[in-house]
Amino acid sequence: MNTYASKLSIKAWAEEDRPREKLLQKGRHALSEAELIAILIGSGNKKETAVELSQRILASCSNDLNRLAQLSIQDLMKFNGVGEAKAISIVAALEIGRRKKETAAKPKEKINSSKDVYHIILPRFEDLPHEEFWIILLNKSNTVISINPISKGGVAGTVVDIRIILKTAIDSLASGIILCHNHPSGNIQPSEQDIKLTRKLKESAMMMDIQILDHLIITNTQYLSFADEGLL
């Protein structure tokens, strides 16, 4: 007789004990590390539920997530019931966790001048053969909340929707916006359209209690700041 024949599968557990249902009902903090991994792999093998398999994987690493993160896809596939897809899911999830920790450790960038803006945004524009429009969202202390692409165009220009810019800023609870776009031609002088767009955005943003702090025109080697030039 198979001693595992009477073993309950996860589907037969009480609903509040199933990892996915438990997460929905009690929140992610209520789950053990084995239960979280079980959600990633979805199923176990003929002898183990997904949770039991996850417990065994963790036990092989002394229940140390840092050691688990060092396992390769091939290492994980040595466990019965873990194929390539499941191993990839585990490795990807742990890599996201590592990157989150790395991001949290980095201090948020603060904008003190147009030069700060140029150095932050230049990597997005370097060597582009076409125009792109980006915005930098800031909080009240001029710390960067996010850097967002708005539109992509051709060599001569790109279409910018003011509503998208304002919605992005409102959704992020931003207090200030810095507008940035490149001129692939290398000419940093603003066009009449650039000036009109900036003024229109400034007026519209003021109604939302959001400031347009600057607008930079970027090339590979130089930039023009509307704030520095008194064009805002």
Salt bridges, closest charged atoms under 4 A:
GLU21 OE2 - ARG18 NH1 3.63
GLU35 OE2 - LYS22 NZ 3.19
GLU48 OE2 - ARG56 NE 2.73
GLU52 OE2 - LYS7 NZ 3.28
ASP75 OD1 - LYS78 NZ 3.78
GLU95 OE2 - ARG98 NH2 2.45
GLU95 OE2 - ARG99 NE 2.75
GLU102 OE2 - ARG98 NH1 3.06
GLU132 OE2 - HIS130 NE2 2.81
ASP161 OD2 - ARG163 NH2 3.13
ASP171 OD2 - LYS167 NZ 2.71
ASP194 OD1 - HIS181 NE2 3.39
ASP194 OD2 - HIS183 NE2 3.37
